[in-house]
Amino acid sequence: MVDIHKIETFLRAAETLNFSETAKQLHLSQPTVSQYIKTLEQEFGVELFTRTNSGLRLTEAGRLLFPMARRLLQDTNDMQAMMSSIQQGVAGELRFTCSTTAGKYVLPQMAARFCQHYPGVKVSILACTSEDISSSLLEGNAHIGVLSREIMDPGLDSQKFFTDTISLIVPSNHRWASRKAIDPGELLEEPLILREESSGTRRVVLSELAKSDISLNDLNIFMELGNAEAIVRTVAAGYGIAFVSKLASACPLQRGNVIDLDVDGLDLTRSIYMVRQANSSSHRPREAFWSFIHAPENADLIHLPEQSL
């Protein structure tokens, strides 16, 4: 049977490519690390590392073992947390991955409230791209993902988290500042700051503009930014206009740094989804959170985007 301590040592060595550093991080001696790796190689009948003038390198066998070893270690940690939770209630790690700006405003508060109900749960929320969420969940690197589109994957379950609204923001001294709405065609006259290509905000905006026969090439895009808060600050400084989630622009709107406008004919609402691995072994913190968001006492957070309108 494979020793999980040796698997953990292999993983850390594969990440550091340095047995001395691995020993330091795991509080082991270097000879112990070397012996663990040697034992694994004997058990598997393959070499996992080769030594070169520049240091250690993973062999092909080592590269193949790495993702499987990582899943094994995570499954072991989840199993230990599950056994512990049976006696202590809901407890253990709960790892989130979030790819949408709107989720970053609602999810941390929901997770913090969850931890108040279940003090034995330790939460971590990591940012990633929407393309990475599926692999993170399927490989066990995260328990729950939050993103701005529904994933059609038989290996994943999804449910609606909340509804977000995107709005057009302009500087407070802009010539449109006294207006409530503009025509889509007027956007062609203005320098536009756009989210990055993988952004859900960008996808929704371009899809709606297409209904008015406006394409990406028709727009005067002078800058792309991958951070909604940075976009809001740039607009407030007078450098252009932009489409952002109302959650991101709520505070600047209250301070009067920017003005938001409707664009006639554009439906800029979108659903934010929560995703988990389907048909996987039960993980009590994940299952508890999956239903926790629907508790009546959490309606204020679910409707937080509406309160920013």
Secondary structure, DSSP 4 states (H G I P E B T S, - for coil): ---HHHHHHHHHHHHH--HHHHHHHHT--HHHHHHHHHHHHHHHTS--EEEETTEEEE-HHHHHHHHHHHHHHHHHHHHHHHHHHHHHSS-EEEEEEE--HHHHHHHHHHHHHHHHH-TTEEEEEEE--HHHHHHHHHTTS-SEEEESS----TTEEEEEEEEEEEEEEEETTSTTTT-SEE-GGGGGGSEEEEE-TT-HHHHHHHHHHHTTT--GGGSEEEEEES-HHHHHHHHHTTS-EEEEEHHHHHHHHHHTSEEEEEETT---EEEEEEEEETTPPP-HHHHHHHHHTTSGGGHHHHTHHHHT-
